[in-house]
Amino acid sequence: MTFEVFLLYYLIMKKFLLIIFIMFLALPASALVLQGNAEINAEIAREETFSNVNYALGPNEFKEYWIDPNHLANYGALKVGNNKVENRYLALFSDGTYGVRYMNDLYHNYYYDQKGKLFKVDVLNKPFNVYPHSSIAYNKYGAFKNATYVVSKYEQYLYDSKKNLMGHWVDNACYDEDGNVLMLRKNAQ
């Protein structure tokens, strides 16, 4: 083996080992990928959710929505599996309650019981289709109820007024901290 061949062999091996070493250093970073389809963790979501919260609104802020003006049409559509009616999107929850999001209002979601009486309104800090965003829920009189950090269309973290995790929505199921299903929903596509 001549010196030139040895030198060429040495330089190739040196580069090869350097590439292997760099790949080895990158392995710990790739191990930080979150598991279980979660895009962020509950602590980060909690901090983001409560960074700028208004804990009360005026008592008549949502008075025009206290009764769902389209209750029969909305609940009837949901009962047969329709989640979109005219100017609004609908969601049906496993406890029989339902949500309404009007297409011309990107910042509010209205939640009604089975009789069409308002029990909660979400006020969003960004349009519903811009992620991530926070959502503060108020009762019909404007008192704080809970807060949600919406990571994406498929993931949300729900907190009570004391910043305790109430549930983690993944797709259309809400789970408690132990992984038990708390509630299901059927959303508009």
C-alpha positions, 0 to 999 in steps of 0.5 A: 500500500502506497502512502497516497492510498493510505492517506486517502483511506485515512481521510475517508475513514476520518470523515466517515467517523465524524459523520457517525459521531455527529449522528450519535450526538443528534440521537438525544434530541430526537428522543425528546419527541412527545408520545401519545399524540400530544403536541404539547404538555399540560403545564405549557398549556396551563401557562399559555391559557392563564397568561391573560384571563378576564375572569368576569364579563358584564351580566348581560353580555350574552343575553340574546343567546340565553335561549337558542333561537334555532333549538329545534333545527339544531337539535333535530339536525344533530339527532340525525347526524348533521353537524352543519346547518345553514350559517352555523356549525354544531357539535353534539356531546355525549351528555346530550348538550350541544355547541353552536358556532356561527360562521360569521362569528370566529370568536365565540362558541355557544353551549346549550342543554338539551332544552336549548338553554345557554349554560356556557359561552367560549370567548376566544382570543383568536379566530377558532381556526388559528392555532394555538389559541385560548378560550375562556368559558363564561356562564350565561351571566358572564362569570368565569367557568373554565379555560381551554388551550386549543393546541390544534383542531385535534387537541385541547386542554381544559382547566378549572378556575384554580388552574387544575386540569379538568380534561384533555381533548384528543380528537373527539374524546376528552380524557381525565389525568388517568386516561379515562374517557370523560366525554365524547363529541361529534363535530362538524367536519 
